[in-house]
Amino acid sequence: MKRSGLLIVVFLLVSHLFFAQKISEGKIVTTYITAKTLQNSAGENPKRRVTVYLPPDYEKSSKRYPVIYFLHGFFWSDSLLVSNDKINHIFDRAIYSKIKPVIVVMPDESTVFKGSFYANSKSSGNWSDFTSVELVDFIDKNYRTIPDKNSRGISGHSMGGNGALRNAILHPEVFSSVYALSPGILDARFFALSEMELYKNADQIKNIQDVSKPENARLNIVFAVARAYNGNKNKAPFFVDLPFSFEGENVRINSAILDEMNRNSTSELPFLQYENLKKLKAIKFDWGRNDELKHIPPSCLNFSKTLEMLGIKHEAEEYIGTHGSEVSKENGRIENQMLPFFNTHLKFEE
């Protein structure tokens, strides 16, 4: 055989192997829900976008699938999870080589202050009820899910990790398993005390538009946390109570508000919802040792110690990394840890 003919044969063989191993792609569907649970008088839009990842074989089969609810972080929304063709590509890779096909649901729960914390608020809507009840009911009615708690898991990163733990503990009748990635502000009181300086300029903010200015970006989180845990529907325009106020360098602490913040924190749920916690099938959370958000490593470790003290079986892992460096990259925490975790613990169609 001539050299040119041999090269053609080799090229055809390599091309065949390449295309034979091409990873099948899932489908991204965007839909909207005007949520009854999010009706409010604080200016939040109850019409929410929801992004749904359908596995590659969804439209070619009549099978039903388990569902993973994935909650986004602060300053994010569902669109950022898929617009860079990254997270959905990771789902494709994992289904190709590591896990059985699943549906992944990503709701947009950003707010005027950039994040809901997936908690029921006294002023801005019942975000937990939306996440765990209304959204789940909508998905089960419109997609071929396995409508059973043993086939539902909940996960998320940062604020979303907090929301995943919160909603799993509050709703073990809906979710059987939870995996939280770098969960942020598990203990809102601890965060407030450790970041007290953020509150110094809060009294200079006169309207919601002021918070959106670049120089006030960090204040977003102060008002978002307050709306989640210290909402006040009679206190326009922000509809919040803040635990601290300043007169020059002197701080005034409102103990009642700080106590309410603590009582509503995810870190308190193991004590308040102990029987619920025991009903969960599998719990795991992880965090980067070098997280830029300094409150996360100690808060996660303390949360693990709480669960251990209460005799709740769980997995908790610290790894070398920052807040997001190891999370959504190829062969990162989502692909190699979170998705296989649910592959093990969720019930699939037989």
Buried (B, 14 or more C-beta within 10 A) or exposed (E): EEEEEEEEEEEEEEEEEEEEEEEEBBEBBEBEBEBEBBEBEBBBBBEBBBBBBBBBEBEEEEEBBBBBBBBBBBBBBBBBBBEEEBBBBBBBBBBBEEBBBBBBBBBBBBBBBBBBBBBBBBBBBBBBBBBBBBBBEBBBEEBBBBBBBBBBBBBBBBBBBBBBBBBBBBBBEBBBBBBBBBBBBBBBBBBBBBBBEBBBBBEEBEEBEEBBEEEBEEBBBBBBBBBBBBBBBEBEEBBBBBBBBBEEEEBEEBEEBBEBBBEBBBBBBBEEBEEBBEBBBBBBBBBBEEBEBEBBBBBBEBBBEBBEEEEBEBEBEBEEBBBBBBBBEEEBBBBBBBBBBBBEBBBBEE
